[in-house]
Amino acid sequence: MRILPRILPLKIIAVILFIVSFGCAIAFGAGFAYAVTGGYFEYPQAEDYLHSEQLKNETDDALKTAAQSASDRDAFIKATRDTNFVFTLRSGEETLFTSSDAPTYPETHTEFPLPDGNVLSAELMQSPTVRNNVYYDYYIYDFVYSARYGFCIVTVSCLAAALFFGYFIMCGAGRRRKSNEIHLNMADRLPLDLYALLIFAGMFVSGWLAVRLLREMALWTLFLIIPCLLLISSLTAALLDTVAKRVKNGTWWDEMLTKKLVGFTWGLLCHAAGDIEKVFISLPLIWKALIMSSLYLCITLLTLNGKSGVLTVLWLIVSVIAIIAICLAVISADKIRQGAKKLAQGDLSYRIDTDDMLPVFRQHANDLNSINDVLARAVEERTRNEKFKAELITNVSHDIKTPITSIINYVDLLGRENLTDEQRAQYLDVLKRQSARLKKLTVDLVEASKASTGNISVQTEPLDVCEILKQSTGEFSERIADSSLALELQLTDGPLTIMADGRLLWRVFENLLSNICKYSQPGTRVYVTTRVENGCVVTDFKNISRERLSIPGKDLAERFVRGDSSRSTEGSGLGLSIAKSFTELQGGTFDIITDGDLFKAEIRFPVAISERKEQS
């Protein structure tokens, strides 16, 4: 059954049968409606005929005879016998002559005043005998009325057949026998609403022409009405076919002009509403209150001065909305007051609930919440800075005090007598070592101060990261080996050019490698890798820490912070801080990531422009 609607000959037969059955349904349905709506002379065409020029011409002879001689009955009857009307000549209330005693339709009574003061009246016979328009009209109606039940049965049958064939047409619309693809023709590519409008216009014109022909109430008009009915049926079949195709193809709504018009109109309304909202929001609060109060006052005055029920209902709605808005405004203002009170008391964790607030109050509440957030962050940052400041003083005091104490003690020892040359050499070696440590601490302090204030000249130039890494790791190779570490240098093929200061970049790598030698677990590997990621050259330093890393990565880059909280190792705790500051001064980023005992430093620099062009 699914294949039958796709067979072209069957589709053509179905279209023809639909046109015939639907046209017959319209014709017999109109005839049935014509028969059951009342008698012929309740039909507007009959009333028009009674007052038409045609009726006047048919009664001219009777009028002339009556005007010439009101007493010549035979002549009067002879003059009126070729009509389907019964004429009566009256003088006042007295009836002078009647052309026939045949029964008539009283509702067709029409009077014609005569020059001599008499009145000639005409009424249509119930059984017309003269073969003119009235005769044919009457017997057509009589036939239709007597066959009205048959017309009803034929109408229902034709309508059922039309529904069946219409369903058959829609099932096979757009499909071919060996293809499930929907095929559209040129007409099907028109917007559906425009196509339907054209079809309905054709139906309207055809229907209007059929009604105009039907008003003639003549047999010959039926031969012109039939083409009109067939045209209406054909247009209906075309509409069913194109609707089925578009629904199957899923494009019936997307291609409609109505959708585009509605979307365009909705967009304009939304844009206009957005502009009005922006203007309204930008107004001071007092102006907003004045505008809303004025609108409410205008609606109230119109309601009081008018008697329209619509205005009264509108006033009630606006009043309810105004009461709700006032209640929400009071609740919102109270929430904001409580929030401001908590803020004044120093409760920075308090948040104002902005649910169910009017927009203007919600914005104000969000501003207060933002102030809370800013103040909370400021207090947290200040507390953190105070903590680091205290730790800085403690750590600096400890790191400076240790070498100074050693120097003082060993100078005192050297001043004693009875020292062997070996002891003296040993004491001098300790003095040199502690002096170098104090010098390095002083240099690191100066560099850290300059880096934090930006008081260092930076001269960037194109540098190959891989080449500098090879040189720096080569210089540290002996020290790395002495620390029982294995270096894994994994560099990308070819140069990786960045814009940096060679002196500062060397110091960054030197500090990282120095930290690795000091704090790595002996017998582990150290990885130094490079890669290109998102337009940046990324350099990674990874090692396993000897001590447990209990400090977050971001805190390790602070001044005087070490991975070992006991501070039993050498170093100032400034190396990572200096490396980070130097990296940022050159336009890069420096991040430290810790995961258990894994330490990872990640340095990013944008790829130099020339390098980017070569890669592209």
C-alpha positions in Angstrom: 0.0 0.0 0.0 2.9 2.3 0.6 4.1 1.8 -3.0 0.8 2.4 -4.7 0.7 6.2 -4.1 4.1 6.6 -5.7 3.0 5.0 -9.1 2.5 7.9 -11.5 -0.6 6.6 -13.4 -2.4 5.9 -10.1 -1.4 9.4 -8.8 -2.9 11.0 -12.0 -6.1 8.9 -11.6 -6.4 9.9 -7.9 -6.0 13.6 -8.8 -8.8 13.4 -11.5 -11.1 11.4 -9.2 -10.4 13.9 -6.3 -11.2 16.9 -8.6 -14.5 15.3 -9.8 -15.6 14.1 -6.3 -14.7 17.3 -4.5 -16.4 19.4 -7.3 -19.6 17.2 -7.0 -19.5 17.5 -3.2 -19.5 21.3 -3.5 -22.2 21.3 -6.2 -24.6 18.9 -4.5 -23.8 20.4 -1.1 -24.8 23.8 -2.4 -28.0 22.4 -3.9 -28.9 20.7 -0.6 -28.3 24.0 1.3 -30.4 25.8 -1.3 -33.3 23.4 -0.8 -33.3 23.4 3.0 -32.9 27.1 3.6 -36.5 27.9 2.7 -38.7 28.4 -0.4 -37.6 29.9 -3.6 -38.9 33.4 -2.7 -36.9 33.5 0.5 -33.9 33.3 -1.8 -32.4 36.8 -2.4 -32.4 36.3 -6.2 -36.1 35.9 -6.4 -36.7 39.1 -4.5 -34.3 40.9 -6.8 -36.3 39.6 -9.7 -39.6 41.0 -8.3 -38.2 44.5 -8.4 -36.3 44.1 -11.6 -36.7 45.8 -15.0 -37.7 42.4 -16.5 -40.8 42.3 -14.4 -41.7 45.8 -15.4 -41.5 44.9 -19.0 -43.7 41.9 -18.5 -46.5 44.0 -17.0 -46.3 46.9 -19.5 -49.3 45.6 -21.6 -51.4 45.1 -18.5 -50.6 48.7 -17.4 -51.5 50.2 -20.7 -54.8 48.2 -20.9 -55.7 49.3 -17.4 -54.9 52.9 -18.2 -57.0 52.9 -21.4 -60.1 51.2 -20.0 -60.6 50.1 -16.5 -64.0 48.6 -17.5 -62.8 46.2 -20.3 -62.2 43.0 -18.4 -61.6 40.8 -21.4 -59.0 43.1 -22.8 -57.3 43.3 -19.4 -57.2 39.5 -19.0 -55.9 39.1 -22.6 -53.1 41.6 -22.0 -51.9 39.7 -18.8 -52.3 36.1 -19.8 -48.7 35.7 -21.2 -47.2 36.2 -17.7 -46.8 34.0 -14.6 -48.4 36.6 -12.4 -52.0 37.2 -11.2 -52.8 40.9 -11.7 -55.5 42.7 -9.7 -56.9 46.2 -10.4 -58.2 48.1 -7.4 -59.9 51.4 -6.8 -59.3 52.2 -3.2 -60.5 49.2 -1.2 -62.7 47.9 -4.1 -61.4 45.2 -6.4 -62.3 46.0 -10.1 -60.7 43.1 -12.0 -58.5 40.0 -11.3 -56.7 38.4 -14.2 -56.9 34.8 -12.8 -58.1 32.9 -9.8 -54.9 30.7 -9.6 -53.2 30.5 -6.2 -50.3 32.8 -5.6 -47.4 33.5 -3.3 -48.6 36.4 -1.0 -45.0 37.2 -0.2 -44.4 38.3 -3.8 -47.1 41.0 -3.7 -46.1 44.1 -5.6 -48.2 47.3 -6.4 -48.0 49.7 -9.3 -49.9 53.1 -9.0 -51.8 54.2 -12.1 -52.4 57.8 -13.3 -56.2 57.7 -12.7 -55.7 56.8 -9.0 -56.2 53.1 -9.3 -53.6 50.6 -8.2 -52.4 47.5 -10.1 -51.0 44.7 -8.0 -49.1 41.6 -9.1 -48.5 38.3 -7.3 -46.6 35.2 -8.6 -48.5 32.1 -9.4 -47.7 29.0 -7.4 -47.6 27.0 -10.6 -46.0 29.1 -13.4 -47.1 28.2 -16.9 -45.3 30.7 -19.2 -41.8 29.5 -20.0 -39.6 32.4 -18.9 -37.0 33.0 -16.2 -39.5 32.7 -13.4 -40.8 29.4 -14.8 -37.3 27.8 -15.0 -36.3 29.2 -11.6 -39.3 27.8 -10.0 -39.1 24.3 -11.4 -35.3 24.1 -10.8 -36.0 24.9 -7.1 -38.9 22.4 -7.1 -36.6 19.7 -8.5 -33.9 20.4 -6.0 -36.3 20.5 -3.1 -37.9 17.2 -4.0 -34.5 15.6 -4.4 -32.9 17.2 -1.3 -32.3 13.9 0.5 -30.6 12.4 -2.5 -28.5 15.5 -2.7 -27.4 15.0 0.9 -26.4 11.4 0.3 -24.5 12.3 -2.9 -22.8 15.1 -1.0 -21.6 12.9 1.8 -20.5 10.1 -0.6 -18.5 12.5 -2.8 -17.0 14.1 0.3 -15.9 10.7 1.6 -14.4 9.9 -1.8 -12.7 13.3 -1.9 -11.2 12.6 1.5 -9.9 9.2 0.4 -8.4 10.4 -2.8 -7.0 13.5 -1.0 -5.2 11.2 1.5 -3.9 9.1 -1.4 -2.5 12.2 -3.1 -0.8 13.4 0.1 0.7 9.9 0.7 2.4 9.9 -2.7 3.2 13.6 -2.8 6.8 14.3 -3.6 7.9 10.6 -3.7 8.8 8.4 -6.6 8.4 4.7 -7.0 12.0 3.7 -6.3 13.1 6.7 -4.2 12.3 7.9 -0.7 13.7 11.4 -1.4 11.2 14.2 -1.5 11.2 15.9 -4.9 10.0 19.5 -5.0 9.1 21.5 -8.1 9.3 25.2 -8.7 5.9 26.0 -7.2 6.8 24.0 -4.1 9.7 26.3 -3.4 7.5 29.3 -3.0 6.7 30.2 0.6 3.7 28.1 1.8 1.7 31.0 3.0 2.2 32.9 -0.3 1.3 29.8 -2.3 -1.8 29.2 -0.2 -2.8 32.8 -0.6 -2.6 32.6 -4.4 -4.6 29.3 -4.3 -7.3 30.8 -2.0 -7.4 33.9 -4.2 -8.1 31.6 -7.2 -10.8 29.7 -5.2 -12.4 33.0 -4.2 -12.5 34.3 -7.7 -14.0 31.0 -9.0 -16.5 30.9 -6.2 -17.5 34.5 -6.7 -18.0 33.9 -10.5 -20.1 30.7 -9.7 -22.3 32.7 -7.3 -22.8 35.5 -9.9 -23.8 32.9 -12.5 -26.1 31.2 -10.0 -27.9 34.5 -9.4 -29.1 34.4 -13.0 -31.1 31.3 -12.1 -31.0 30.0 -15.6 -30.3 26.6 -17.0 -27.5 27.7 -19.3 -25.5 29.1 -16.3 -24.9 25.6 -15.1 -22.5 24.9 -18.0 -20.4 27.8 -16.8 -20.6 26.9 -13.1 -19.1 23.4 -13.7 -15.7 24.8 -14.9 -15.6 27.0 -11.8 -16.2 24.1 -9.6 -13.5 22.0 -11.3 -11.0 24.9 -11.0 -11.7 25.1 -7.2 -11.2 21.3 -6.9 -8.0 21.5 -8.9 -6.6 24.3 -6.7 -7.5 22.3 -3.6 -5.7 19.2 -4.9 -2.6 21.4 -5.6 -2.7 22.8 -2.1 -2.9 19.3 -0.5 0.0 18.1 -2.7 2.3 21.0 -1.8 1.4 21.0 1.9 2.2 17.2 2.1 5.5 17.7 0.3 6.6 20.5 2.6 5.6 18.7 5.8 7.5 15.6 4.7 10.5 17.7 3.8 10.3 19.6 7.1 10.4 23.0 5.4 6.8 24.1 5.7 7.4 26.5 8.5 11.0 27.6 7.9 10.1 28.9 4.4 7.0 30.8 5.3 6.9 34.5 4.9 4.8 34.6 8.1 7.6 33.3 10.1 10.1 35.8 8.7 7.6 38.6 9.2 6.8 37.5 12.8 10.6 37.1 13.5 11.4 40.5 12.0 8.5 42.2 13.9 9.5 40.4 17.1 13.1 41.5 16.6 12.0 45.1 16.2 9.8 44.9 19.3 12.6 43.3 21.3 15.1 45.9 20.1 12.7 48.7 20.8 11.9 47.2 24.3 15.6 46.9 25.0 16.3 50.5 24.0 13.3 51.7 26.2 14.6 49.5 29.1 18.1 50.9 28.7 16.8 54.5 28.7 14.4 53.7 31.6 17.2 52.0 33.7 19.6 54.9 33.1 17.0 57.4 34.5 17.4 58.5 38.1 15.1 56.7 40.5 13.0 59.8 41.1 12.2 60.1 37.4 11.3 56.4 37.2 8.9 56.9 40.1 7.4 60.0 38.5 6.8 58.2 35.2 5.2 55.2 36.8 3.0 57.5 39.0 1.9 59.6 36.0 0.9 56.5 34.0 -1.1 55.2 37.0 -2.7 58.6 37.4 -3.7 58.8 33.7 -5.3 55.3 33.8 -7.1 56.2 37.0 -8.5 59.4 35.5 -9.6 57.7 32.3 -11.4 55.0 34.4 -13.2 57.6 36.6 -14.3 59.7 33.6 -15.3 56.9 31.3 -17.9 54.2 31.6 -16.0 51.5 29.8 -15.8 48.1 31.5 -12.5 47.5 29.7 -10.9 50.6 31.4 -12.2 49.5 34.8 -10.7 46.1 34.4 -7.4 47.7 33.2 -7.4 50.0 36.2 -7.9 47.0 38.6 -5.0 45.1 36.9 -2.7 48.1 37.1 -3.7 48.7 40.7 -2.9 45.1 41.7 0.5 45.4 39.9 1.2 48.7 41.6 0.4 47.2 45.0 2.6 44.2 44.3 5.4 46.5 43.1 5.2 48.6 46.2 5.3 45.5 48.5 8.4 44.2 46.6 10.0 47.6 46.8 9.5 47.8 50.6 10.8 44.2 51.0 13.8 44.9 48.7 14.6 48.1 50.6 14.5 46.3 53.9 16.9 43.6 52.6 19.3 46.3 51.4 19.1 48.1 54.8 20.0 44.9 56.6 22.8 44.2 54.2 24.3 47.7 54.7 24.0 47.2 58.5 25.9 43.9 58.4 28.5 45.5 56.2 28.9 48.4 58.6 29.3 45.9 61.5 32.2 44.2 59.6 30.4 41.0 58.6 32.0 40.5 55.2 30.6 37.0 54.7 27.0 38.3 54.6 25.2 38.3 51.2 22.0 40.1 50.4 19.3 37.7 48.9 18.4 39.3 45.5 15.6 36.8 44.7 12.2 38.4 44.0 13.8 41.9 43.9 12.8 44.6 41.4 15.6 45.3 38.9 16.6 48.6 40.3 16.9 47.2 43.8 18.6 44.0 42.6 21.3 46.1 41.0 21.9 48.0 44.2 22.0 44.8 46.2 24.5 43.3 43.8 26.7 46.4 44.1 26.7 46.0 47.9 27.5 42.3 47.6 30.4 43.2 45.3 31.7 45.7 47.9 31.6 42.8 50.4 33.6 40.6 48.0 36.2 43.3 47.3 36.6 44.1 51.0 36.8 40.4 51.9 39.6 39.9 49.3 41.4 43.0 50.5 41.3 41.8 54.1 42.5 38.4 53.0 45.3 39.9 51.0 46.3 42.2 53.8 46.3 39.3 56.3 48.4 37.2 53.9 50.8 40.1 53.4 51.1 40.6 57.1 51.8 36.9 57.6 54.5 37.0 54.9 55.9 40.2 56.3 56.3 38.5 59.7 57.9 35.4 58.1 60.2 37.6 56.0 61.5 39.4 59.1 62.0 36.1 60.9 63.7 34.4 57.9 65.9 37.3 57.0 67.0 37.6 60.7 67.7 33.8 60.8 69.6 33.7 57.4 71.7 36.7 58.2 72.3 35.8 61.8 73.7 32.3 61.0 76.7 33.4 58.8 77.5 36.4 60.9 77.5 34.3 64.1 79.9 31.8 62.4 82.2 34.6 61.2 82.4 36.2 64.6 83.1 32.8 66.3 85.8 31.8 63.9 87.5 35.2 64.0 87.6 34.8 67.7 89.1 31.4 67.4 91.7 32.6 64.9 92.8 35.2 67.5 93.8 32.5 69.9 97.4 31.2 70.2 98.6 27.7 69.9 96.7 27.0 66.7 98.2 24.5 64.3 98.4 25.4 60.6 95.8 22.8 59.8 93.3 24.3 62.3 94.0 27.8 61.0 93.4 26.7 57.4 90.2 24.9 58.5 88.9 28.0 60.2 89.8 30.2 57.3 87.9 27.9 55.0 84.8 28.2 57.2 85.2 32.0 57.2 85.3 32.0 53.4 82.3 29.8 53.1 80.2 31.8 55.5 81.4 35.1 53.9 80.4 33.8 50.5 77.0 32.8 51.9 76.4 36.2 53.4 77.5 37.9 50.1 75.1 35.7 48.1 72.3 36.5 50.5 73.0 40.2 50.2 73.2 40.0 46.4 69.9 38.1 46.3 68.2 40.6 48.5 69.3 43.5 46.2 68.2 41.6 43.1 64.9 40.7 44.7 64.3 44.3 45.6 65.1 45.5 42.1 63.0 42.8 40.5 59.9 43.6 42.6 60.2 47.3 41.9 61.1 46.8 38.2 64.3 48.8 38.7 66.3 46.5 36.3 67.1 47.3 32.7 65.7 44.7 30.3 67.1 44.4 26.8 65.2 41.8 24.8 66.5 40.2 21.7 65.8 37.0 19.7 67.1 34.0 21.7 67.1 30.3 21.1 65.7 28.7 24.3 67.1 25.3 23.4 70.6 26.7 23.0 70.6 28.5 26.4 69.2 25.3 28.1 72.1 23.3 26.6 74.6 25.8 27.9 73.1 26.1 31.4 72.6 22.4 31.9 76.1 21.8 30.7 77.5 24.1 33.2 75.5 22.4 36.0 76.3 18.8 34.7 79.1 18.2 37.3 77.1 19.6 40.2 74.0 17.5 39.1 76.2 14.4 39.0 77.6 15.2 42.4 74.1 15.3 43.7 73.5 11.8 42.5 70.9 13.0 39.9 70.3 11.9 36.3 69.5 14.7 33.9 67.0 14.0 31.1 67.2 16.9 28.5 64.2 16.6 26.1 64.4 19.5 23.6 62.3 20.0 20.4 64.0 19.7 17.1 65.1 23.0 15.6 65.5 26.4 17.3 62.7 27.9 19.5 63.1 31.6 19.3 61.7 34.0 21.9 62.2 37.7 22.7 64.1 37.8 26.0 67.1 39.3 27.9 69.9 36.7 27.8 71.4 37.7 31.1 68.1 37.5 33.0 66.9 34.3 31.3 70.3 32.7 32.2 69.7 33.7 35.8 66.2 32.2 35.8 67.5 28.8 34.5 70.5 29.0 36.9 68.2 29.5 40.0 66.0 26.6 39.0 68.9 24.2 38.4 70.5 25.4 41.6 67.3 24.6 43.5 67.1 21.2 41.8 70.6 20.4 43.0 69.9 21.5 46.6 66.5 19.9 47.1 66.1 16.9 44.8 66.0 13.3 46.1 69.3 11.6 45.3 69.1 8.8 42.8 66.2 10.3 40.9 65.9 11.8 37.4 65.6 15.5 36.6 63.6 16.4 33.4 64.1 19.6 31.4 61.7 19.7 28.4 60.5 22.2 25.8 57.4 22.4 23.7 55.3 24.8 21.7 51.8 25.3 22.9 49.2 27.9 21.9 51.8 30.2 20.3 54.1 30.0 23.3 57.4 28.3 24.0 57.0 26.3 27.2 60.0 25.1 29.3 59.4 22.6 32.1 61.8 21.7 35.0 60.6 18.6 36.9 62.3 16.8 39.8 61.4 14.7 42.9 61.8 16.7 46.2 63.9 15.2 49.0 61.6 16.8 51.6 57.8 16.6 51.7 56.3 19.6 49.8 53.7 20.8 52.3 53.5 24.3 50.7 51.3 25.2 47.7 53.1 25.9 44.5 52.1 29.6 44.4 53.6 30.2 47.8 56.9 28.6 47.0 57.6 31.6 44.7 57.3 34.0 47.6 60.4 35.5 49.2 62.2 33.5 51.8 60.0 30.5 51.3 61.7 27.1 51.1 60.3 23.6 50.5 61.9 22.5 53.9 60.2 24.3 56.7 63.1 23.5 59.0 65.4 25.7 56.8 68.3 23.4 57.5 69.6 23.6 53.9 71.7 26.2 52.3 70.0 29.0 50.3 68.2 32.2 50.9 64.7 31.2 49.8 64.8 34.0 47.2 65.8 31.9 44.1 62.3 31.1 42.9 61.0 34.6 43.7 63.8 36.1 41.7 63.2 33.7 38.8 59.5 34.5 38.7 60.1 38.3 38.8 62.8 38.1 36.1 60.5 36.0 33.9 57.6 38.4 34.3 59.9 41.4 33.6 60.7 39.8 30.2 57.0 39.3 29.3 56.7 35.6 30.3 54.8 33.7 32.9 56.3 31.6 35.7 54.1 28.9 37.5 55.0 26.3 40.1 53.0 23.1 40.3 53.4 20.5 43.2 51.9 17.1 43.3 53.0 15.1 46.3 56.8 15.1 46.1 56.8 16.2 42.4 58.1 19.7 41.8 57.4 21.3 38.4 58.3 24.8 37.2 56.7 25.9 34.0 58.0 28.9 32.1 56.1 30.4 29.1 57.3 33.0 26.6 55.5 34.0 23.4 57.1 32.7 20.2 59.0 35.4 18.4 57.1 36.9 15.4 59.7 35.7 12.8 59.5 32.2 14.2 55.7 32.3 13.9 55.9 33.3 10.2 58.3 30.4 9.5 56.0 27.9 11.2 52.9 29.2 9.3 
